[in-house]
Amino acid sequence: MSESGEREASDRAVGGPLDGVTVVDLTSMVSGPLAAMILADQGATVWKVEAPGGDYSRDVATRRGGFSASFLNNNRNKKSVVLDLKQKAGREALLKLAAGADVFLQNFRPGVAERLGLGEAAIRAAAPKVIYASIAGFGFDGPYAQKPVFDPLIQALSGLTTVQAGSDEARPRLVRTILPDKLTGVQMAQAICAALYHRERSGCGQHIRLSMLDAVVAFLWHSDMGARTFIGDEPEREEAQSYIDLIYEVADGYVSVAAMQDKHWEGLARATERLDLLRDPRFETPMGREIHKEARLTLTQEALAPFRRDDILARLEAQDVPCAPVLTRAEMIAHPQIAANDLLREAEHPAAGRLRQTRPAPVFSAAPAERLAPAPALGEHTREALAAAGYADEAIETLLACGAAQAPLRGSARVDDAADREDAG
């Protein structure tokens, strides 16, 4: 067996710090699936319960072998279970599955879970100590609670687009990644682990409510709401915080430089051979450099512009000035620091082929969490889940026959099932 093959086999055998925790995941798209995948990566058993049509993210663009990249990157290490929750038998099966769960995670629009008979009271009746976790878009109450939501809308309402623009007068700009979705997923995974720890000490389950809007506004406050922190001293308008987002153009590309402290400013001047910057009274102190930040950043761009990227980075590093190259996605993958971090993994998916993904970002010394089981085909584990919920083989076949549950035909390959979905699409 090759070294990579040995590592893949070893990865699948590792339990992880959440080994023994069972999660029922009713979420779709990104925020909820990412939260559940983090738990799965760390060893939890995650039953991903999907409607007969599957998670919508299965069918978005950038796909191969019947699987989208979005689904693959947010649903590894899970087991897919298809239940029709519009049927009483499907809901009953879900309740039986939830009875053995430690965590029940859903991101329906507020009120939908209750109307389906799957609200906290119903799930807690089946599993009294369960951690019931709900994700909403704008919130659980209020004028926007029932509105449909997507990531750009949260960026807009939270003020993130204005922060990204740099000033109140500039045209608002989206962050070009779905930050609210992913941030919400990470925060929910952390909150679930905290609730599990609380349950270990108290014996009590609880309900976690997290909205995407709350996650982003709280996130912004740590670094971008300083002018709104001191009540009574708020400015009438927010000014730009950077020249061009602290990205500077050099002769053959771009670099980012953060000359924050006095020693960094002096190092920048020496690296660029612009000692005149040190004689400018506007920039003698940190306060002066902040007051005259637009002039400072403009002059920084002028000083850096004549140099080639590798040359100026070497000069800055010699002066211990914080700096980094601005990389494309392809360059990032090949960068030696990424290699040194041993972050990227390659594995074979039975339908989608050879994949490149990241390992889980945290590294545990005592309970390594690095399983890379491929994202499941639709309904691949329905029979296994129903058996775990206590259904006998005959009862499982009855549920499948009436459509309350769905699973691939016995003996069919994952590859064939995925290819069928591709052809049907």
Number of C-alpha atoms within 10 A of each C-alpha: 7 7 8 12 13 10 16 19 15 13 17 15 13 16 20 21 17 18 17 12 18 21 25 25 27 21 23 24 19 22 28 28 29 26 27 35 27 23 28 30 27 25 25 25 24 25 27 29 28 24 21 18 12 18 18 12 18 21 19 13 11 9 16 14 19 22 26 17 18 17 23 20 18 23 27 22 28 27 26 26 30 28 28 22 21 11 15 13 18 22 19 16 24 24 21 20 24 25 20 18 23 23 28 28 24 21 23 17 19 20 13 12 16 13 9 14 16 21 17 21 13 15 22 21 13 17 23 16 19 26 26 24 23 24 24 25 29 26 20 18 10 8 9 12 17 16 12 11 15 15 20 20 16 25 26 15 14 21 17 24 20 21 23 19 22 21 16 15 12 13 11 18 16 18 16 7 10 16 19 28 27 21 18 27 25 19 15 28 21 15 17 24 15 12 22 23 12 14 17 11 9 9 10 14 20 19 17 15 15 22 21 28 24 18 22 21 19 12 16 16 12 9 8 16 15 11 13 13 11 9 7 7 9 12 9 8 10 16 15 19 18 16 18 14 12 15 17 22 20 19 12 12 15 18 21 16 21 14 20 13 13 15 13 18 23 18 23 29 21 17 23 18 12 17 14 9 20 17 10 9 10 18 20 15 13 15 11 13 20 16 13 13 19 16 15 19 20 14 15 22 19 15 19 25 19 14 17 16 20 15 11 22 22 14 17 23 16 11 18 15 23 16 16 17 17 16 14 8 9 8 10 14 14 11 12 11 11 12 12 8 9 11 14 13 15 15 17 15 19 17 21 20 12 10 14 11 13 13 17 18 11 10 11 13 7 8 15 18 29 28 24 26 20 20 22 24 25 27 25 21 22 25 25 17 24 21 15 13 18 14 18 13 11 9 13 21 16 14 20 19 11 13 17 23 28 26 22 18 9 7 6 10 15 17 17 16 20 21 18 13 17 15 9 8 8
